Amino acid sequence: MTNLRKLLGRRLVEILANKKMKQRELADKLDMDPQSVSRMVSGKHFPKVEHLEKIIDALNIQPEELFTFSHVADDKELIADINRLITNAPSAKIRMAHKIITALFE
């Protein structure tokens, strides 16, 4: 089963990265608490319709761009996403990621 909240969160991360915009900047444009934006980006919260409209306006995108989940990230975006995941991970998961990456490249 697809988790729409997670897909939207990942898409927001991609769009913010492409626009070189921080979550805090988006929160300011939306007149919203930065923690609310963080919950959307992490896939923990799905925004209300009125917030979706504000997000689309704040990011200066077409509505369909926000829901284009088949988007293939380029290498730079993938590396940024990996770095984000590792930065927020507990030590045990960082060590596991290192083992997996090492196994892939050796």
Backbone as JSON Lines, residues from 0, in Angstrom:
{"i":0,"aa":"M","n":[0.84,-1.19,0.0],"ca":[0.0,0.0,0.0],"c":[0.88,1.25,0.0]}
{"i":1,"aa":"T","n":[0.55,2.17,-0.84],"ca":[1.31,3.41,-0.97],"c":[0.97,4.36,0.18]}
{"i":2,"aa":"N","n":[1.98,4.97,0.72],"ca":[1.78,5.94,1.79],"c":[1.89,7.33,1.17]}
{"i":3,"aa":"L","n":[0.75,7.94,0.91],"ca":[0.7,9.24,0.24],"c":[1.44,10.31,1.02]}
{"i":4,"aa":"R","n":[1.37,10.27,2.35],"ca":[2.08,11.26,3.16],"c":[3.58,11.19,2.91]}
{"i":5,"aa":"K","n":[4.12,9.96,2.87],"ca":[5.57,9.79,2.64],"c":[5.96,10.24,1.24]}
{"i":6,"aa":"L","n":[5.15,9.87,0.25],"ca":[5.44,10.28,-1.12],"c":[5.44,11.8,-1.26]}
{"i":7,"aa":"L","n":[4.45,12.44,-0.66],"ca":[4.39,13.9,-0.72],"c":[5.58,14.51,0.01]}
{"i":8,"aa":"G","n":[5.95,13.95,1.14],"ca":[7.11,14.45,1.88],"c":[8.37,14.37,1.05]}
{"i":9,"aa":"R","n":[8.58,13.23,0.4],"ca":[9.77,13.08,-0.46],"c":[9.74,14.07,-1.61]}
{"i":10,"aa":"R","n":[8.57,14.26,-2.16],"ca":[8.45,15.2,-3.28],"c":[8.74,16.62,-2.82]}
{"i":11,"aa":"L","n":[8.27,16.99,-1.63],"ca":[8.57,18.32,-1.09],"c":[10.08,18.49,-0.9]}
{"i":12,"aa":"V","n":[10.75,17.45,-0.42],"ca":[12.21,17.51,-0.26],"c":[12.87,17.78,-1.61]}
{"i":13,"aa":"E","n":[12.43,17.08,-2.64],"ca":[12.99,17.26,-3.98],"c":[12.78,18.69,-4.48]}
{"i":14,"aa":"I","n":[11.55,19.16,-4.34],"ca":[11.23,20.5,-4.84],"c":[12.01,21.57,-4.08]}
{"i":15,"aa":"L","n":[12.07,21.44,-2.77],"ca":[12.83,22.41,-1.96],"c":[14.3,22.4,-2.37]}
{"i":16,"aa":"A","n":[14.86,21.22,-2.58],"ca":[16.27,21.12,-2.99],"c":[16.48,21.78,-4.35]}
{"i":17,"aa":"N","n":[15.57,21.52,-5.28],"ca":[15.69,22.12,-6.62],"c":[15.6,23.63,-6.58]}
{"i":18,"aa":"K","n":[14.82,24.14,-5.67],"ca":[14.65,25.59,-5.55],"c":[15.62,26.21,-4.56]}
{"i":19,"aa":"K","n":[16.5,25.35,-4.0],"ca":[17.49,25.81,-3.01],"c":[16.79,26.57,-1.88]}
{"i":20,"aa":"M","n":[15.69,25.99,-1.43],"ca":[14.89,26.6,-0.37],"c":[14.93,25.71,0.87]}
{"i":21,"aa":"K","n":[15.06,26.32,2.0],"ca":[15.06,25.6,3.28],"c":[13.62,25.43,3.76]}
{"i":22,"aa":"Q","n":[13.4,24.42,4.59],"ca":[12.08,24.21,5.17],"c":[11.61,25.45,5.92]}
{"i":23,"aa":"R","n":[12.55,26.09,6.6],"ca":[12.22,27.29,7.38],"c":[11.68,28.39,6.46]}
{"i":24,"aa":"E","n":[12.29,28.54,5.27],"ca":[11.82,29.55,4.32],"c":[10.39,29.24,3.87]}
{"i":25,"aa":"L","n":[10.14,27.95,3.6],"ca":[8.8,27.56,3.2],"c":[7.81,27.85,4.32]}
{"i":26,"aa":"A","n":[8.19,27.53,5.54],"ca":[7.33,27.8,6.7],"c":[7.0,29.29,6.79]}
{"i":27,"aa":"D","n":[8.0,30.12,6.58],"ca":[7.79,31.57,6.63],"c":[6.81,32.01,5.54]}
{"i":28,"aa":"K","n":[6.98,31.48,4.33],"ca":[6.1,31.85,3.22],"c":[4.67,31.39,3.47]}
{"i":29,"aa":"L","n":[4.54,30.28,4.19],"ca":[3.22,29.73,4.47],"c":[2.6,30.31,5.74]}
{"i":30,"aa":"D","n":[3.4,31.11,6.45],"ca":[2.99,31.62,7.75],"c":[2.58,30.45,8.65]}
{"i":31,"aa":"M","n":[3.49,29.47,8.7],"ca":[3.23,28.23,9.4],"c":[4.4,27.92,10.33]}
{"i":32,"aa":"D","n":[4.14,27.19,11.37],"ca":[5.17,26.75,12.29],"c":[6.16,25.85,11.54]}
{"i":33,"aa":"P","n":[7.47,26.08,11.68],"ca":[8.46,25.22,11.01],"c":[8.3,23.74,11.35]}
{"i":34,"aa":"Q","n":[7.82,23.44,12.54],"ca":[7.62,22.03,12.92],"c":[6.5,21.39,12.09]}
{"i":35,"aa":"S","n":[5.52,22.18,11.72],"ca":[4.44,21.66,10.87],"c":[4.99,21.29,9.49]}
{"i":36,"aa":"V","n":[5.85,22.16,8.96],"ca":[6.47,21.87,7.66],"c":[7.36,20.64,7.79]}
{"i":37,"aa":"S","n":[8.09,20.54,8.87],"ca":[8.95,19.38,9.11],"c":[8.14,18.09,9.14]}
{"i":38,"aa":"R","n":[6.97,18.13,9.76],"ca":[6.11,16.94,9.82],"c":[5.59,16.57,8.43]}
{"i":39,"aa":"M","n":[5.33,17.57,7.6],"ca":[4.9,17.27,6.23],"c":[6.04,16.64,5.44]}
{"i":40,"aa":"V","n":[7.22,17.24,5.54],"ca":[8.38,16.77,4.79],"c":[8.78,15.36,5.23]}
{"i":41,"aa":"S","n":[8.61,15.06,6.49],"ca":[8.98,13.73,7.0],"c":[7.91,12.68,6.71]}
{"i":42,"aa":"G","n":[6.76,13.12,6.2],"ca":[5.69,12.18,5.88],"c":[4.83,11.81,7.07]}
{"i":43,"aa":"K","n":[4.95,12.55,8.15],"ca":[4.16,12.27,9.35],"c":[2.79,12.95,9.3]}
{"i":44,"aa":"H","n":[2.66,13.96,8.46],"ca":[1.43,14.74,8.4],"c":[1.12,15.07,6.95]}
{"i":45,"aa":"F","n":[-0.15,14.95,6.58],"ca":[-0.6,15.34,5.25],"c":[-1.31,16.69,5.37]}
{"i":46,"aa":"P","n":[-0.92,17.67,4.58],"ca":[-1.51,19.02,4.71],"c":[-2.97,19.07,4.29]}
{"i":47,"aa":"K","n":[-3.68,20.01,4.89],"ca":[-5.06,20.28,4.49],"c":[-5.05,20.9,3.09]}
{"i":48,"aa":"V","n":[-6.19,20.86,2.43],"ca":[-6.29,21.38,1.06],"c":[-5.85,22.84,0.99]}
{"i":49,"aa":"E","n":[-6.27,23.65,1.95],"ca":[-5.89,25.06,1.9],"c":[-4.38,25.24,2.04]}
{"i":50,"aa":"H","n":[-3.73,24.35,2.77],"ca":[-2.28,24.42,2.89],"c":[-1.61,23.94,1.61]}
{"i":51,"aa":"L","n":[-2.2,22.95,0.95],"ca":[-1.66,22.49,-0.33],"c":[-1.65,23.64,-1.34]}
{"i":52,"aa":"E","n":[-2.73,24.39,-1.36],"ca":[-2.8,25.53,-2.28],"c":[-1.72,26.57,-1.95]}
{"i":53,"aa":"K","n":[-1.5,26.83,-0.68],"ca":[-0.47,27.78,-0.27],"c":[0.92,27.25,-0.61]}
{"i":54,"aa":"I","n":[1.14,25.95,-0.44],"ca":[2.44,25.34,-0.77],"c":[2.72,25.5,-2.26]}
{"i":55,"aa":"I","n":[1.72,25.21,-3.08],"ca":[1.87,25.33,-4.53],"c":[2.22,26.77,-4.91]}
{"i":56,"aa":"D","n":[1.53,27.72,-4.3],"ca":[1.82,29.13,-4.57],"c":[3.21,29.52,-4.07]}
{"i":57,"aa":"A","n":[3.55,29.12,-2.85],"ca":[4.84,29.49,-2.26],"c":[6.01,28.92,-3.04]}
{"i":58,"aa":"L","n":[5.83,27.72,-3.59],"ca":[6.91,27.08,-4.36],"c":[6.87,27.48,-5.83]}
{"i":59,"aa":"N","n":[5.82,28.22,-6.22],"ca":[5.66,28.67,-7.6],"c":[5.7,27.49,-8.56]}
{"i":60,"aa":"I","n":[4.85,26.49,-8.28],"ca":[4.78,25.29,-9.11],"c":[3.33,25.05,-9.54]}
{"i":61,"aa":"Q","n":[3.16,24.17,-10.49],"ca":[1.83,23.74,-10.9],"c":[1.37,22.63,-9.95]}
{"i":62,"aa":"P","n":[0.08,22.5,-9.72],"ca":[-0.4,21.47,-8.79],"c":[0.1,20.06,-9.11]}
{"i":63,"aa":"E","n":[0.14,19.73,-10.39],"ca":[0.58,18.38,-10.75],"c":[2.05,18.13,-10.39]}
{"i":64,"aa":"E","n":[2.85,19.17,-10.34],"ca":[4.25,19.01,-9.97],"c":[4.41,18.51,-8.54]}
{"i":65,"aa":"L","n":[3.51,18.91,-7.68],"ca":[3.57,18.49,-6.29],"c":[3.25,17.01,-6.14]}
{"i":66,"aa":"F","n":[2.46,16.5,-7.07],"ca":[2.03,15.1,-6.98],"c":[2.63,14.22,-8.07]}
{"i":67,"aa":"T","n":[3.75,14.63,-8.62],"ca":[4.47,13.8,-9.6],"c":[5.46,12.95,-8.83]}
{"i":68,"aa":"F","n":[5.03,11.75,-8.48],"ca":[5.84,10.88,-7.64],"c":[6.76,9.96,-8.44]}
{"i":69,"aa":"S","n":[6.57,9.9,-9.74],"ca":[7.43,9.04,-10.55],"c":[8.71,9.75,-10.94]}
{"i":70,"aa":"H","n":[8.89,10.95,-10.39],"ca":[10.08,11.75,-10.67],"c":[11.34,10.98,-10.31]}
{"i":71,"aa":"V","n":[12.3,10.96,-11.21],"ca":[13.57,10.31,-10.94],"c":[14.58,11.4,-10.59]}
{"i":72,"aa":"A","n":[15.09,11.31,-9.38],"ca":[16.06,12.3,-8.92],"c":[17.4,12.1,-9.62]}
{"i":73,"aa":"D","n":[18.1,13.2,-9.86],"ca":[19.44,13.07,-10.4],"c":[20.41,12.7,-9.28]}
{"i":74,"aa":"D","n":[21.64,12.41,-9.64],"ca":[22.62,11.95,-8.65],"c":[22.8,12.93,-7.5]}
{"i":75,"aa":"K","n":[22.83,14.21,-7.82],"ca":[23.02,15.24,-6.79],"c":[21.89,15.18,-5.76]}
{"i":76,"aa":"E","n":[20.64,15.05,-6.25],"ca":[19.49,14.97,-5.35],"c":[19.53,13.69,-4.52]}
{"i":77,"aa":"L","n":[19.92,12.59,-5.15],"ca":[20.0,11.32,-4.42],"c":[21.05,11.38,-3.32]}
{"i":78,"aa":"I","n":[22.19,11.97,-3.62],"ca":[23.25,12.12,-2.62],"c":[22.79,13.01,-1.48]}
{"i":79,"aa":"A","n":[22.1,14.1,-1.82],"ca":[21.58,14.99,-0.78],"c":[20.58,14.26,0.11]}
{"i":80,"aa":"D","n":[19.74,13.43,-0.51],"ca":[18.76,12.67,0.27],"c":[19.44,11.64,1.16]}
{"i":81,"aa":"I","n":[20.45,10.97,0.64],"ca":[21.21,10.01,1.45],"c":[21.86,10.73,2.62]}
{"i":82,"aa":"N","n":[22.47,11.87,2.35],"ca":[23.1,12.65,3.44],"c":[22.07,13.05,4.49]}
{"i":83,"aa":"R","n":[20.9,13.47,4.06],"ca":[19.84,13.86,5.0],"c":[19.43,12.68,5.87]}
{"i":84,"aa":"L","n":[19.26,11.53,5.24],"ca":[18.87,10.34,5.99],"c":[19.93,9.93,7.0]}
{"i":85,"aa":"I","n":[21.19,9.96,6.58],"ca":[22.28,9.55,7.47],"c":[22.46,10.56,8.59]}
{"i":86,"aa":"T","n":[22.35,11.82,8.29],"ca":[22.53,12.87,9.3],"c":[21.53,12.72,10.44]}
{"i":87,"aa":"N","n":[20.32,12.3,10.12],"ca":[19.26,12.18,11.12],"c":[19.16,10.79,11.73]}
{"i":88,"aa":"A","n":[20.03,9.89,11.32],"ca":[19.93,8.5,11.78],"c":[20.7,8.26,13.08]}
{"i":89,"aa":"P","n":[20.24,7.3,13.86],"ca":[21.0,6.91,15.05],"c":[22.29,6.2,14.63]}
{"i":90,"aa":"S","n":[23.24,6.14,15.54],"ca":[24.55,5.58,15.27],"c":[24.49,4.16,14.7]}
{"i":91,"aa":"A","n":[23.63,3.33,15.23],"ca":[23.54,1.94,14.76],"c":[23.15,1.87,13.29]}
{"i":92,"aa":"K","n":[22.23,2.74,12.88],"ca":[21.81,2.74,11.47],"c":[22.89,3.31,10.57]}
{"i":93,"aa":"I","n":[23.64,4.3,11.06],"ca":[24.75,4.84,10.28],"c":[25.79,3.75,10.03]}
{"i":94,"aa":"R","n":[26.08,2.98,11.06],"ca":[27.05,1.89,10.91],"c":[26.54,0.84,9.92]}
{"i":95,"aa":"M","n":[25.24,0.53,9.98],"ca":[24.66,-0.44,9.06],"c":[24.71,0.09,7.63]}
{"i":96,"aa":"A","n":[24.4,1.37,7.45],"ca":[24.46,1.98,6.12],"c":[25.87,1.92,5.57]}
{"i":97,"aa":"H","n":[26.85,2.18,6.43],"ca":[28.26,2.12,6.01],"c":[28.61,0.72,5.53]}
{"i":98,"aa":"K","n":[28.17,-0.3,6.26],"ca":[28.45,-1.69,5.86],"c":[27.82,-2.0,4.51]}
{"i":99,"aa":"I","n":[26.6,-1.57,4.32],"ca":[25.9,-1.85,3.06],"c":[26.59,-1.13,1.9]}
{"i":100,"aa":"I","n":[26.91,0.13,2.09],"ca":[27.56,0.91,1.03],"c":[28.94,0.33,0.72]}
{"i":101,"aa":"T","n":[29.68,-0.02,1.75],"ca":[30.99,-0.63,1.54],"c":[30.87,-1.93,0.74]}
{"i":102,"aa":"A","n":[29.89,-2.76,1.09],"ca":[29.68,-4.02,0.37],"c":[29.33,-3.77,-1.1]}
{"i":103,"aa":"L","n":[28.59,-2.73,-1.38],"ca":[28.2,-2.43,-2.76],"c":[29.39,-1.99,-3.62]}
{"i":104,"aa":"F","n":[30.34,-1.28,-3.02],"ca":[31.4,-0.68,-3.8],"c":[32.73,-1.41,-3.73]}
{"i":105,"aa":"E","n":[32.81,-2.44,-2.95],"ca":[34.09,-3.19,-2.88],"c":[34.04,-4.41,-3.71]}
